[in-house]
């Protein structure tokens, strides 16, 4: 660009759009590679409220409704409930799974609001 040329409005729009798309691609890639800390079920308590964690165990109970799946995981004689706002049909009792989600307290009980479940 020479000394007498200026950037036109249309060029600024295209440049802004390209930078925005690049930023979104980088953000999506970073999100997909993010791995939360894996915490043993027996160590999860109310101090983890709001934290995004991962934990693994054996499915000892499954309850489903039309839009939700409730799973109880057990490991080392400790258990935790989790809820998925989706119907999960591929998980069965005695499956060994890892759940990733956010720790919340519901009616005084610590639970995981799950967003990912992987059968091991």
N, C-alpha and C positions, 0 to 999 in steps of 0.2 A: 504494500500500500504506500503510495507516494505521499509527499508532504501536503498536497492539495486535496487529497481524497478524505472523505469522512465515511464512517460506517452508517449505512442507511438503516432505517427502522426495520425493514424486512430482514436484513442480514442479522440484526440484533435478535429478532424473534427466532430465526432459525438456529442461531448460536445458543440462545437460552433453552430452546427445546432440546437440542442435542445434549447439552450439559445436564438437563433434567433427566433425560432418558438414561444417560450414562450413570448418573447418581442412583437412580432406581435399580439399575442392574447390579451395581456394586452393593447396594443395601440388601437386595434379595439374596445375592450370593453369600453375603456375610451372615444373614439370618439362617440360611440352610446349613452353614458350617458351624454354627454356634452349638456347643454341647454344654448343657448345664452340669453342675456338680452332681455326682451320684451319691446319695445319702442312704445309709441303711435305715430300714423302716423303724427299727428300735430307737434310732436317734432323732427321728422327726418329731418335733413338738411345736408348741405355739410360738417359739422364738423364730421359727422359719416362716411365719405368716407373711404373705406377699412375695416370698422368694420363688423363683422358677427353678425347679429341681428335677432330678430323675431318680427313680428307685426301682428295684427289681424284687420279684418274689413270685410265689405260687398263688394262682387264683383259687380262692376257697369259697367264693360266693359271687353269683352274677344275677342281677335283676334288671329287667328291661321294661321300659314303657314305650309309648309310641315314638318318643323323640329322645329319650335318654337311656344310658346304660350305666348302672351302678355296679362297681366291681370292688370286692374286698380282696386285698393282697396280704399274704402272710410270708414272713421270713424270720427265722431265728426266734420263733414263739412270740413275735410281735405282729400286729396287723394294722392296716390303714384302709380307709374307704376312699374311693375315687369316683368321680362322676364324669361322664363324657356326654356332651350335648349332641349325641348322635346314637344311632342304633348299631352296635357292634355285634355282628353275627359270627365272626370267625374265631372268637375267643371262647374257650370252654373251661369248665372246672378242671383243676389240676394242671392247667397250662402254666408254663414258666414265662413270665412277661416282664418287660421293663416299661414303666409308665413315666412320661415326662409331662409336667404341668406345674401349675401355680398352687402353692399351699394357702389354704383359707381355713377359717374356723367357722363352722356352721352349727348353730345350736350347741355351742360349747365343745364341739368335737373337731379335731384336726382332720382335714381331708384334702385330697388333691383334685383340683379342677383340671382334668386331663385334656391334653390336646394331641398327644401322640402315644400310641401303644405298639410295642414291637414284641412279637412272640419269639422266644429264644429256642 
